[in-house]
């Protein structure tokens, strides 16, 4: 029978060996168990796409989510600010007629004229409210789902002596206020804290590798002792459960 330390090392190497392509987290699904959000972001977007002539997906990643919405409006655009994702987005989306803007190095400004779009969607990217307002037509909608500032902090608390999350300031109330200050009317705003369970150490290592902002100084070498303690707890309990933090906003440009 494999001892705990040997199994730990195998799990670490398994997590390190797996590569992320675009924002496709399919591999992680087999190593985690999630509870559902109380809303369906994709369905909300689809409902509001009816009759839309022009659409922008801000921060499309590898284009996975936008492609899932096909058929798309004839005038559909997407931005991406993470250089490795841009080629993947182009391969996936250009055959669907989507025009991709590489905004690497400047993803705060949207490279489009005023009043270009009927709908702007933004899943886990984040946009300057004034920029979104500028590129929307009057009556246009902004639909965003964001990762909140309390996301997976149970993992930080376990692994770090002094837990730090650089996006702790990302909160629903603050985002709503910023959108209102930019001129938006808020049609819907809600948040949720679904449980997410890591079923093995490979999932933990992979997640911290491909989401480096969760623990900014993460490396297996630096956190090996804490990771081993976490591995032992996962082996004992059958998993390690954290709380995710998500919020949803639907806002209208009424001006």
Secondary structure by P-SEA (a helix, b strand, c coil): cccaaaaaaaaaaaaaaccccccccccccccbbbbbccccaaaaaaaacccccbbbbcccccaaaaaaacccccbbbbbbccccaaaaaaacccccbbbbbbccccccccccccccccbbbbccccccaaaaaaaccccbbbbbbbbcccccaaaaaacccbbbbccccccaaaaaaaaaaaccccccccccbbbbbbccaaaaaaaaaaacccccccccccaaaaaaaaaaaaaaccbbbbbbbbbbbbbbccc
